[in-house]
């Protein structure tokens, strides 16, 4: 297990990924292992990287333990395929992202580019402590 940092939003008292709509996001709970229904989970390797992406009211940062998929993380970085996880708006988009390893072709080109610094892809995440 590796320490990571996860940026989360609080919606109706529940924790969800800050970069995916609650209807397609994984629900997170402290000390409970969370796994995605499709693909992998985005997190950050450092608190500093997570802080750069926390910019909304109601967002928190959690220190967590994760099973990182190092080969998929390296592949995502090498392809420079997404600048923002905001583009994963529906289950169809999420499925396409993980099947083809790229964002749907009809998205605006400004959504492509380097992924946020410190991004890691995880097979599972277990929240441990709220740190921000």
Phi and psi in degrees as a GROMACS rama.xvg file:
@    title "Ramachandran Plot"
@    xaxis  label "Phi"
@    yaxis  label "Psi"
@TYPE xy
-123.001  143.205  UNK-2
-75.3791  131.058  UNK-3
-135.573  174.252  UNK-4
-128.087  131.566  UNK-5
-118.916  128.009  UNK-6
-90.0498  123.674  UNK-7
-126.582  154.204  UNK-8
-109.086  149.024  UNK-9
-103.71  118.755  UNK-10
-128.254  118.244  UNK-11
52.0194  40.8816  UNK-12
78.2197  2.53546  UNK-13
-111.212  152.808  UNK-14
-98.1321  127.333  UNK-15
-131.658  161.151  UNK-16
-55.7296  137.994  UNK-17
-72.0043  -14.6476  UNK-18
-114.974  15.4417  UNK-19
-138.629  141.666  UNK-20
-60.4442  143.618  UNK-21
-53.514  -31.1  UNK-22
-68.3322  -16.9871  UNK-23
-121.052  -1.53113  UNK-24
-84.4593  154.96  UNK-25
-73.5507  142.875  UNK-26
-90.7546  134.552  UNK-27
-112.198  143.645  UNK-28
-137.678  147.144  UNK-29
-59.7159  135.585  UNK-30
63.9652  15.7009  UNK-31
-119.017  129.929  UNK-32
-69.1994  127.866  UNK-33
-110.321  133.271  UNK-34
-127.578  146.465  UNK-35
-77.0497  152.634  UNK-36
-74.4901  -32.6262  UNK-37
-137.082  136.188  UNK-38
72.072  -139.129  UNK-39
-130.497  172.008  UNK-40
-105.185  139.56  UNK-41
-85.2383  139.167  UNK-42
-151.706  -176.699  UNK-43
-124.557  146.59  UNK-44
-78.728  -16.0227  UNK-45
-141.64  155.98  UNK-46
-63.6772  -38.4179  UNK-47
-60.1476  -42.6197  UNK-48
-65.2015  -41.6761  UNK-49
-62.9951  -39.8861  UNK-50
-62.5104  -31.9829  UNK-51
-66.4945  -23.8448  UNK-52
-103.945  -2.43161  UNK-53
-91.1962  110.902  UNK-54
-141.09  6.73294  UNK-55
-111.738  152.507  UNK-56
-67.0289  138.004  UNK-57
87.3372  6.34053  UNK-58
-98.5276  142.848  UNK-59
-131.268  160.996  UNK-60
-116.912  133.277  UNK-61
-119.266  137.603  UNK-62
-79.478  137.593  UNK-63
-146.016  165.866  UNK-64
-106.577  137.554  UNK-65
-141.501  156.053  UNK-66
-99.4335  105.1  UNK-67
-86.0429  139.401  UNK-68
-97.1135  92.9477  UNK-69
-65.0621  -36.3377  UNK-70
-69.4021  -40.3406  UNK-71
-69.0013  -36.0852  UNK-72
-62.1676  -46.3922  UNK-73
-63.0638  -39.2293  UNK-74
-64.4693  -44.8852  UNK-75
-61.61  -44.3053  UNK-76
-65.4425  -41.9677  UNK-77
-65.9278  -29.7766  UNK-78
-83.8428  -14.6407  UNK-79
47.8843  49.0275  UNK-80
-91.9683  -18.8883  UNK-81
-143.281  135.792  UNK-82
-91.7782  -26.709  UNK-83
-145.762  137.555  UNK-84
-79.9368  -3.19261  UNK-85
-61.7039  -20.779  UNK-86
-73.5616  -13.0717  UNK-87
-87.6436  77.2249  UNK-88
-92.8871  -18.7126  UNK-89
-141.862  164.261  UNK-90
-61.2098  -35.5891  UNK-91
-61.7768  -43.3881  UNK-92
-65.6362  -41.3123  UNK-93
-63.1707  -46.1135  UNK-94
-59.6126  -43.4854  UNK-95
-63.7235  -41.7123  UNK-96
-56.9207  -48.7259  UNK-97
-78.7298  -28.271  UNK-98
-71.4962  -47.0794  UNK-99
-96.9742  -13.1759  UNK-100
72.019  24.0871  UNK-101
-153.102  164.21  UNK-102
-80.2736  154.737  UNK-103
-54.0901  143.184  UNK-104
-68.1619  -18.8069  UNK-105
-84.5168  2.62045  UNK-106
-79.2074  152.047  UNK-107
-61.2075  137.926  UNK-108
-58.1356  -23.2167  UNK-109
-69.0025  -12.2044  UNK-110
-82.4722  -9.14377  UNK-111
-94.3224  155.622  UNK-112
141.164  -171.892  UNK-113
-59.0721  138.983  UNK-114
-72.8644  159.805  UNK-115
-57.6991  141.971  UNK-116
-53.7169  134.998  UNK-117
82.4989  7.0947  UNK-118
-66.6849  135.252  UNK-119
-131.02  151.636  UNK-120
-106.557  132.772  UNK-121
-123.125  141.909  UNK-122
-75.7612  -31.2252  UNK-123
-157.605  155.986  UNK-124
-136.921  135.354  UNK-125
-121.567  112.58  UNK-126
-67.0169  138.515  UNK-127
-118.923  -44.7236  UNK-128
-154.743  132.664  UNK-129
-73.8846  125.969  UNK-130
-122.427  -1.94736  UNK-131
